[in-house]
């Protein structure tokens, strides 16, 4: 598979896209005035402790207090030398989870019951926290006291006595080699996990990464000791350098960037952390915009639509709510050639690749429910599960899938740290308030009729003025003109219809002139 990384930047925003065999697989956008805070480390002050919710709110200097759940609280949160516990956080959560050696069937760890939140925290308490999830909808950011610092090849956990290797590194000999390197490097407090980018790297590269991360943590600790809450102690890299650190790797054929200054920054950064990748960074100089030239603009536009067509004529429909994403597969124009079961199987199998691509492209998270077309044969269901599991391995975000239900439903959970592409680029519709639906013309007309009858029930008044949206006025002068005639006869006064193009589609005013 040919992979390309594109970075388009100007003084207002940075956009990053990943292309796989020429098709857009991922898009990330960061605006200068709306920069995310995931990965940032703060010194905060507890403002509320809620035992009934096993959580607390912490002032870290943002517009809204941050949310801290009991499982994300270390046992000794005020001791800067030891934070306790570990959370998959910071860099690529799906890559930082510790894993047992492949030759050992590890039993799931038995977790002790969580203490009550009021046993760990009190109002006014100061603590160092790291943001794990940006503000989404009306919810504030989510934080943890389990700090992790991502480097190029390692993730450093200042308080955890643990070494691990990314689960994406599958070769057992390589895993053993990497664990041996980490063991030899473990001098002093803290633990490390090898990131996917560490595969095949020499011991001196890990040693350099370890020294950098240890120095960074020491600087953060000293700032925490000197600063009062709330205070920003450490800001994660901006999107340009995060993409160079977390996404760009040896399997990419090229990194295209269309800005001279960003090109210089990327080259300088990679020259320090991954010199062998510098030659793959290219400055884009064509007159046509980078994202238009390679089809990214159109893909972003399509990602804001609910319906996605498949090559065969089938289609999928994607609907987002705050806590759930529903994805529906339909045969559409595709009618097949032989059996219905074969038609259904082909449509479902074709949909799998596009569904996973759309999940990554739109950065959908939380609970995803995919409604595949029902299949009767168990063999076909298993084929579907296997194909979906294979495709989901391409996703860098942590995900988990359940088997197909008897009704053709598949549940997928996917870790979300930032707003989806749709939420980042759009706002709630002022007409429908985000529901995607508005009242129909007949519904509004019947509401108007009831309002007029209510206003004229006393029998007072000589004339009635009705102000409506142009579409409602058109209906009253054509298909529904009898409505005004009937009402005039019933209320015994003339009704004058006025058009106001600035009114909401559902809005209207009824004024009775005495």
PyMOL commands that set and color helices and strands:
alter all, ss='L'
color gray80, all
select helices_A, chain A and resi 32-34+51-53+70-72+93-96+117-120+172-185+196-198+203-226+239-247+260-273+275-280+290-293+296-302+340-362+378-392+421-425+441-455+470-476+481-491
alter helices_A, ss='H'
color red, helices_A
select strands_A, chain A and resi 3-9+13-20+23-31+41-50+55-59+66-69+126-133+142-144+149-150+154-157+163-165+191-194+231-234+252-257+281-283+307-309+315-320+324-330+366-371+399-401+409-414+463-468+494-499+508-513
alter strands_A, ss='S'
color yellow, strands_A
deselect
rebuild
show_as cartoon
